[in-house]
Amino acid sequence: MADGTPSKSVRGWSEIIITRADKPDKTGLFSVVIVDGPHVLLGRPALQALWPEEYNSLAEVAKQSIKAICKSCCVCDKGAATTPVTDAATDAATPHTQRSIPSFPSGDVTQEEGEALCLKVCDVYPELFDGKLGLFKGVEANLHLKPGYEKHLRVMPPAKVPYGLEDEVNVELEKMKDTWVSVDGIGLKVASQLVSVVKNKNDKNKRSVRLCGNYKRTINDLLEDEPYQFPTCNEQLEKLKGEYYSCVDVKGAYTQVAVPPPSRSILTVATPRGYMEPTRMPFGVKTAPKIFQEGMDKLIHGMDGKAPIPSTACVVDDICVTGSTPQAHFENLTELLSRLHAAGLKLNKEKCKFYQTSVKFLGKIIDKDGQRVDPSHVDAIVNMPEPSNKKSCSLFWDI
């Protein structure tokens, strides 16, 4: 912008009388732009009229006047069509260094005290847990087909809705309108079927349906693989040598990753209501986990020149942070939440666990003594009945 302020999302504009703060004799009626943030922005005509001599070096003076104008402007009080600048909006833009972080106690901290303090740290970043769908800043899903494989693309017909799931499927189709856009289907080269994945199928009260594109039958084998290499489980577990642990869950995982327009047509799905393209990465795409993991690793292990967060491991949407002392744990957790907030991500608070002495992570139980196999993962083998005939012996050895 002309006053040196970075460009922001415009919310509207208004005409008001502006008087220069340091020279009251300079005044006039000008248009101002209301933007996302605590201030408005002056246009070039206002700057030239009010600061004719200092026009090329007025950035700081202009910003001070803008702050004064914003306080006296009544456009937000008139119920205009623009969204008023609220304290919540200002707070959302407040950087980590300006937020009130609770002080960490020294010495031993009980389980109850530790959990309460972790929740206070979470309250510093309420936007992380507002239930909305986040947008992973700086990460996009750029998908490319292997050269020469376009001839293998095909447009699939809509899948039939399973009997008895019509209501649940219709509810999910309505939700899709938030992150999917309808297309007419003219000139489509590929379209995948939208299938219903049912959880708790036998319990109608707990039954839930998730709609997922069946990309395995259409594009997964034709996509160029991501060069990023997944870290191994042992590499991740090696980072978690501590005594106090917290685990956080990224809500919706890679559905918080934007899909740019050139890649959307590849992910088109055929629904009972027509063809739709995603604006966010859907489930079922082969390269989605790698794209998301690479972004998370950059976030945790180096962001804007920052050092890696100590004792922190991440596997897609599951993040575990630890510390050898309560204070180290709280500091690492605070830095993690700060970076997640800055990246525009959202967390699922119901799935988060704070200040634990042992946690389940990557199929292991982790505590200060090390790691061991989660018994629930081997119960089926341990409790398997003894083979009594040739067929059961064959099944046992096949395991």
C-alpha positions in Angstrom: 0.0 0.0 0.0 1.0 3.6 -0.4 1.6 4.1 3.3 4.0 1.2 3.6 1.5 -1.2 5.2 1.3 -4.7 3.6 -1.7 -5.5 1.5 -4.5 -7.1 3.5 -8.0 -8.5 2.8 -10.4 -5.6 2.1 -13.6 -5.5 4.1 -15.1 -2.3 2.7 -14.6 1.4 2.5 -16.0 4.7 3.9 -15.7 8.4 3.4 -14.7 10.4 6.5 -13.1 13.7 7.4 -9.4 13.3 8.2 -7.3 15.8 10.0 -3.5 15.4 10.1 -2.5 14.7 13.7 0.6 16.9 13.8 -0.8 19.7 11.6 -4.5 20.3 12.3 -4.8 22.9 9.5 -4.5 20.1 7.0 -7.8 18.4 6.7 -10.2 17.0 4.0 -12.9 14.5 3.1 -11.3 11.2 1.9 -12.1 7.6 1.2 -10.5 5.0 3.6 -10.3 1.3 3.1 -11.4 -1.0 6.0 -9.2 -4.1 6.1 -8.7 -7.3 8.1 -6.8 -6.0 11.2 -7.0 -3.3 13.8 -6.6 -0.3 11.4 -7.9 1.2 8.1 -5.6 2.2 5.2 -5.3 5.6 3.6 -5.4 5.8 -0.2 -2.8 7.7 -2.3 -4.9 10.8 -2.8 -5.3 11.3 1.0 -1.5 10.9 1.5 -0.6 13.3 -1.2 -3.1 15.9 0.1 -2.2 15.7 3.8 1.6 15.1 3.4 2.7 16.8 0.2 6.2 17.6 1.4 7.0 14.4 3.2 5.1 12.1 0.8 8.1 9.8 0.1 9.0 9.3 3.8 5.7 9.4 5.7 5.2 5.7 6.5 5.6 6.0 10.2 3.7 9.3 10.6 0.8 7.9 8.4 0.5 4.8 10.5 0.2 6.8 13.7 -2.6 8.9 12.2 -4.3 5.8 10.9 -4.4 4.5 14.4 -6.0 7.7 15.7 -8.5 7.6 12.8 -9.5 4.0 13.5 -10.3 4.9 17.1 -12.6 7.8 16.1 -14.1 6.2 13.0 -17.8 5.3 13.4 -18.3 3.3 10.3 -18.3 0.0 12.3 -20.9 1.4 14.6 -23.3 2.1 11.8 -24.0 -1.5 11.1 -22.4 -1.4 7.7 -22.2 -4.4 5.5 -18.6 -4.7 6.3 -17.5 -6.8 9.3 -16.4 -4.6 12.2 -13.0 -4.9 13.6 -13.5 -6.7 16.9 -11.2 -7.5 19.8 -11.4 -11.2 18.7 -10.2 -10.3 15.2 -7.4 -8.2 16.7 -6.5 -11.0 19.1 -6.3 -13.5 16.3 -3.7 -11.4 14.5 -1.7 -10.9 17.7 1.7 -12.6 17.4 2.9 -15.2 20.0 5.3 -12.7 21.6 2.4 -10.3 22.5 0.0 -12.9 23.9 -0.2 -13.5 27.7 1.5 -16.8 28.3 1.0 -18.2 31.8 4.1 -18.4 33.9 5.5 -21.9 34.4 6.0 -23.0 38.1 9.4 -24.3 39.2 9.9 -27.6 40.8 7.5 -30.6 40.8 4.1 -30.3 39.2 1.3 -32.8 40.0 -0.8 -34.4 37.2 -3.8 -32.3 38.0 -1.8 -29.1 38.1 0.0 -29.9 34.9 -3.2 -30.6 33.0 -4.7 -27.4 34.2 -1.7 -25.4 33.2 -1.7 -27.0 29.7 -5.3 -26.0 29.3 -4.4 -22.5 30.2 -1.8 -22.5 27.5 -4.4 -23.8 25.1 -6.7 -20.9 26.1 -4.0 -18.5 24.8 -4.7 -19.7 21.3 -8.5 -20.2 21.2 -8.5 -20.1 17.4 -6.8 -23.6 17.4 -9.9 -25.1 19.0 -12.8 -23.2 17.5 -14.1 -26.2 15.5 -13.6 -24.5 12.1 -11.7 -26.0 9.2 -8.2 -24.6 9.1 -6.0 -23.7 6.2 -2.3 -24.8 6.3 -0.5 -21.7 5.3 2.3 -22.2 2.8 1.3 -25.7 1.9 -0.5 -26.7 -1.3 -1.3 -30.0 -3.0 0.2 -29.7 -6.4 -0.6 -32.9 -8.2 0.9 -34.1 -11.5 0.1 -37.1 -13.7 3.0 -39.2 -15.0 3.9 -38.3 -18.6 1.9 -40.3 -21.2 -0.6 -41.6 -18.7 -3.5 -39.3 -19.6 -4.9 -41.9 -22.0 -5.6 -44.1 -19.0 -7.9 -41.6 -17.3 -11.6 -42.4 -17.2 -14.9 -40.9 -16.0 -16.7 -43.2 -13.5 -20.4 -43.1 -13.0 -21.8 -42.1 -9.5 -21.7 -45.0 -7.0 -25.0 -46.2 -5.7 -25.9 -45.0 -2.2 -26.0 -48.1 0.2 -29.5 -49.0 1.3 -30.5 -47.3 4.6 -27.8 -44.7 4.4 -29.6 -42.1 2.3 -30.1 -39.7 5.1 -26.5 -39.8 6.4 -25.2 -39.5 2.9 -27.3 -36.4 2.2 -26.1 -34.8 5.3 -22.5 -35.4 4.3 -23.2 -34.1 0.7 -24.5 -30.9 2.3 -21.2 -30.5 4.3 -19.2 -31.0 1.1 -20.5 -27.6 -0.2 -18.0 -25.9 2.2 -14.9 -27.3 0.5 -16.1 -28.6 -2.8 -17.5 -26.8 -5.9 -19.9 -28.1 -8.5 -18.8 -28.4 -12.1 -20.9 -29.1 -15.2 -18.8 -32.1 -16.3 -18.3 -30.9 -19.9 -14.8 -31.9 -21.1 -14.0 -34.0 -18.0 -11.1 -36.3 -18.4 -11.4 -38.1 -15.1 -14.0 -38.5 -12.3 -13.7 -40.9 -9.4 -16.6 -42.5 -7.6 -17.7 -41.1 -4.2 -18.0 -44.1 -1.8 -19.5 -44.3 1.7 -17.3 -45.5 4.6 -19.4 -46.5 7.6 -18.2 -46.6 11.2 -20.1 -48.6 13.9 -22.2 -50.1 11.2 -24.2 -52.3 13.6 -25.0 -49.6 16.1 -27.4 -47.1 14.5 -27.1 -44.6 17.4 -23.3 -44.4 17.0 -23.2 -45.0 13.3 -21.3 -42.4 11.2 -20.7 -42.0 7.5 -17.7 -40.5 5.8 -17.7 -39.9 2.0 -14.4 -40.6 0.3 -13.3 -40.6 -3.3 -12.3 -44.0 -4.7 -9.1 -42.6 -6.2 -7.5 -46.1 -6.1 -9.4 -47.1 -9.2 -8.7 -44.0 -11.2 -5.7 -41.7 -10.5 -3.5 -43.1 -7.6 -1.4 -45.3 -9.9 -1.1 -42.5 -12.4 0.1 -39.7 -10.0 3.7 -38.7 -9.8 5.0 -39.7 -6.4 6.2 -37.1 -3.9 10.0 -37.1 -3.5 9.7 -36.5 0.2 10.8 -39.4 2.4 8.7 -40.3 5.4 10.7 -40.5 8.6 10.7 -44.0 10.1 8.9 -44.9 13.3 12.2 -45.4 15.1 13.4 -41.9 14.1 10.3 -40.4 15.5 10.3 -42.4 18.7 13.9 -41.6 19.3 12.9 -37.9 19.8 10.5 -38.7 22.7 13.0 -39.3 25.5 11.4 -37.4 28.3 9.3 -37.8 31.4 6.2 -35.7 30.7 4.1 -36.0 27.5 1.3 -34.3 25.6 -0.3 -35.4 22.4 -2.3 -33.2 20.1 -4.5 -34.2 17.1 -4.7 -32.1 14.0 -8.3 -31.8 13.0 -9.1 -33.3 9.6 -5.4 -33.8 8.9 -4.7 -33.0 5.2 -8.2 -31.6 4.6 -6.6 -28.4 5.8 -4.3 -28.4 2.8 -5.5 -26.2 -0.2 -5.7 -27.7 -3.7 -4.8 -25.1 -6.3 -7.1 -24.8 -9.4 -4.8 -26.7 -11.8 -4.9 -29.8 -9.6 -8.6 -29.8 -8.8 -9.9 -31.4 -12.0 -7.7 -34.5 -11.3 -9.7 -35.0 -8.1 -13.2 -34.6 -9.5 -15.7 -37.0 -8.0 -19.1 -38.2 -9.4 -21.8 -37.7 -6.7 -25.6 -38.4 -6.8 -25.9 -34.6 -7.2 -23.4 -34.2 -10.1 -19.7 -33.7 -10.5 -17.7 -31.8 -7.8 -14.1 -30.6 -7.4 -12.3 -30.1 -4.1 -10.7 -26.9 -2.9 -9.1 -28.9 0.0 -7.2 -32.2 -0.2 -9.7 -35.0 0.2 -9.1 -38.4 1.8 -8.0 -41.3 -0.4 -5.3 -39.5 -2.5 -2.0 -41.5 -2.6 0.3 -38.5 -2.2 -1.7 -36.6 0.5 0.1 -38.0 3.6 3.5 -37.1 2.2 2.4 -33.6 1.3 1.0 -33.0 4.8 3.9 -34.7 6.5 6.5 -32.6 4.7 4.7 -29.4 5.7 4.4 -30.6 9.4 8.1 -31.5 9.5 9.1 -28.0 8.2 6.8 -26.5 10.8 8.2 -28.4 13.7 11.9 -28.7 12.7 12.4 -25.2 11.3 10.1 -22.3 10.6 11.1 -18.8 9.5 14.6 -19.4 10.7 13.5 -20.8 14.1 15.3 -23.8 15.6 13.5 -27.1 15.8 11.1 -27.7 18.7 13.0 -30.0 21.1 11.6 -33.5 21.9 8.7 -33.3 19.4 7.6 -36.0 17.0 4.9 -35.9 14.3 3.3 -38.6 12.2 0.7 -37.0 9.8 -1.9 -35.6 12.2 -0.6 -37.0 15.5 1.9 -34.9 17.4 3.7 -35.8 20.6 5.8 -33.4 22.7 7.7 -34.2 25.8 10.3 -32.8 28.2 12.6 -34.1 30.9 11.2 -31.6 33.4 7.7 -30.1 33.7 9.2 -26.7 32.7 10.8 -28.1 29.6 7.6 -29.8 28.6 5.5 -26.7 29.1 8.0 -24.6 27.0 8.0 -27.1 24.2 4.2 -27.4 24.2 3.8 -23.6 24.1 6.1 -23.3 21.2 4.3 -26.1 19.3 0.9 -24.5 19.8 2.3 -21.1 18.8 3.6 -22.5 15.5 0.4 -24.5 14.8 -1.6 -21.3 15.3 0.7 -19.2 13.1 0.3 -21.9 10.4 -3.5 -21.6 10.4 -4.1 -25.2 11.6 -6.9 -26.4 13.8 -6.8 -29.1 16.6 -9.3 -31.6 17.9 -9.3 -30.8 21.6 -11.3 -34.0 22.5 -8.5 -36.1 21.1 -5.7 -34.2 22.8 -4.0 -35.4 26.0 -1.9 -33.2 28.2 0.8 -33.7 30.8 0.8 -37.5 30.9 3.5 -39.7 32.4 2.9 -42.3 29.6 1.1 -42.1 26.2 0.3 -44.4 23.3 2.1 -43.3 20.1 2.8 -45.2 16.9 1.6 -48.4 18.5 3.9 -48.1 21.4 3.5 -47.2 25.0 6.1 -44.5 25.9 7.2 -43.4 29.3 10.4 -42.3 31.1 11.7 -45.9 31.1 11.5 -46.1 27.3 9.0 -47.7 24.9 7.2 -51.1 24.8 4.6 -52.7 22.6 1.0 -51.7 23.2 -0.7 -54.9 24.5 -3.9 -54.2 22.7 -2.1 -54.6 19.4 -1.0 -58.2 20.2 -4.0 -59.4 22.1 -5.5 -61.1 19.0 -2.3 -63.1 18.5 -1.7 -63.9 22.2 -5.3 -65.0 22.8 -5.6 -67.0 19.5 -7.0 -70.5 20.1 -4.6 -73.4 19.8 -4.8 -75.0 16.3 -6.7 -78.3 16.4 -6.7 -79.4 12.8 -4.9 -79.0 9.5 -6.9 -75.9 8.4 -6.4 -74.0 11.6 -2.7 -74.9 11.6 -2.4 -73.5 8.1 -4.2 -70.3 9.2 -1.9 -69.9 12.2 1.3 -70.3 10.2 0.0 -67.8 7.6 -0.1 -65.2 10.3 
